[in-house]
Amino acid sequence: MEDPWAIVPQLFPAAYIGGVTAAHHWDLTEQLFRSVFVYTAQEIRRVHQTVHGTAFVVRHISKDKLFGTRTVWRGQVKIQVSDVHRTASTC
């Protein structure tokens, strides 16, 4: 898959990219991680999921925790990413 972020809104509604994935996006770390970290208000069955060869680490959060994000466009797909301040405080 060319851009695994592009399927996050389809797989996990009410979600955002966070953790070390967002830290790398905001240049808070130079480390590369193979997994995409996703935080969602959707009920999940498995924390570790692989979709189209991409590993996702999915964390369930309550809907009231869906804040502190910024919109990032990846091609024609709008994705929520934890903002730099929220990301820095969690890493």
Backbone torsions as a table, in degrees:
resi	resn	phi	psi	omega
1	MET	NA	134.0	-176.0
2	GLU	-68.8	-48.7	-179.4
3	ASP	-134.7	98.8	-177.2
4	PRO	-64.5	-22.9	177.5
5	TRP	-62.4	-29.9	-174.0
6	ALA	-64.3	-21.9	-179.7
7	ILE	-96.8	-4.7	-178.4
8	VAL	-57.3	-47.2	-180.0
9	PRO	-61.8	-30.1	178.3
10	GLN	-75.8	-40.2	-177.6
11	LEU	-76.9	-37.9	-172.7
12	PHE	-132.6	86.2	176.9
13	PRO	-64.3	155.2	-177.6
14	ALA	54.0	61.4	-175.7
15	ALA	-145.4	164.6	172.5
16	TYR	-144.6	157.1	174.8
17	ILE	-82.3	133.3	-178.0
18	GLY	-147.9	-161.6	177.2
19	GLY	59.6	-143.2	-176.1
20	VAL	-67.4	-24.0	176.5
21	THR	-65.7	-45.9	177.4
22	ALA	-67.7	-37.4	178.9
23	ALA	-59.0	-41.7	177.2
24	HIS	-66.9	-41.3	178.8
25	HIS	-58.1	-42.2	-177.5
26	TRP	-88.0	9.7	179.8
27	ASP	60.3	35.5	175.5
28	LEU	-89.3	-11.7	176.9
29	THR	-149.2	151.9	175.7
30	GLU	-100.2	-6.1	-180.0
31	GLN	-68.7	142.3	175.7
32	LEU	-104.6	134.5	178.7
33	PHE	-117.9	144.1	-179.0
34	ARG	-78.0	-26.1	-177.3
35	SER	-93.0	149.4	172.9
36	VAL	-100.1	124.4	-178.4
37	PHE	-92.4	124.0	-176.3
38	VAL	-125.7	136.9	175.9
39	TYR	-115.6	126.2	-174.0
40	THR	-138.5	150.3	174.7
41	ALA	-87.2	-7.1	177.8
42	GLN	-73.5	141.1	175.3
43	GLU	-64.6	138.0	179.6
44	ILE	-124.9	152.8	178.2
45	ARG	-100.2	-35.1	-177.0
46	ARG	-128.6	132.7	178.2
47	VAL	-71.6	-42.6	-180.0
48	HIS	-100.0	120.1	-179.6
49	GLN	-133.4	145.7	175.5
50	THR	-120.4	124.6	-179.6
51	VAL	-130.0	123.9	-179.7
52	HIS	50.8	39.4	176.4
53	GLY	81.3	1.8	178.7
54	THR	-105.5	132.3	178.4
55	ALA	-86.5	131.5	176.0
56	PHE	-118.8	139.0	170.3
57	VAL	-110.3	116.6	-171.6
58	VAL	-114.3	128.3	179.0
59	ARG	-117.1	135.1	176.2
60	HIS	-85.9	133.0	174.9
61	ILE	-132.0	161.2	177.1
62	SER	-76.8	157.1	-177.0
63	LYS	-59.6	-31.0	-179.1
64	ASP	-71.8	-6.0	176.9
65	LYS	-95.3	2.7	179.4
66	LEU	-86.0	71.5	178.5
67	PHE	-145.4	174.0	178.7
68	GLY	69.5	40.2	-179.5
69	THR	-121.3	162.8	174.3
70	ARG	-126.3	149.0	176.7
71	THR	-85.4	130.8	176.7
72	VAL	-124.6	132.9	177.2
73	TRP	-95.7	127.5	173.5
74	ARG	-118.1	97.9	-171.8
75	GLY	68.2	-122.0	179.6
76	GLN	-104.5	15.6	-177.4
77	VAL	-108.9	127.6	178.3
78	LYS	-91.2	125.1	-175.5
79	ILE	-127.4	142.2	175.5
80	GLN	-93.0	133.9	178.1
81	VAL	-129.5	138.0	177.2
82	SER	-57.4	136.4	-177.3
83	ASP	-68.6	168.8	-172.3
84	VAL	-61.8	-35.1	-178.7
85	HIS	-70.9	-43.6	178.0
86	ARG	-67.1	-39.9	179.9
87	THR	-63.5	-45.8	-178.2
88	ALA	-63.8	-32.3	-178.6
89	SER	-78.5	-15.2	-178.8
90	THR	-104.0	-11.7	-177.8
91	CYS	-99.7	NA	NA
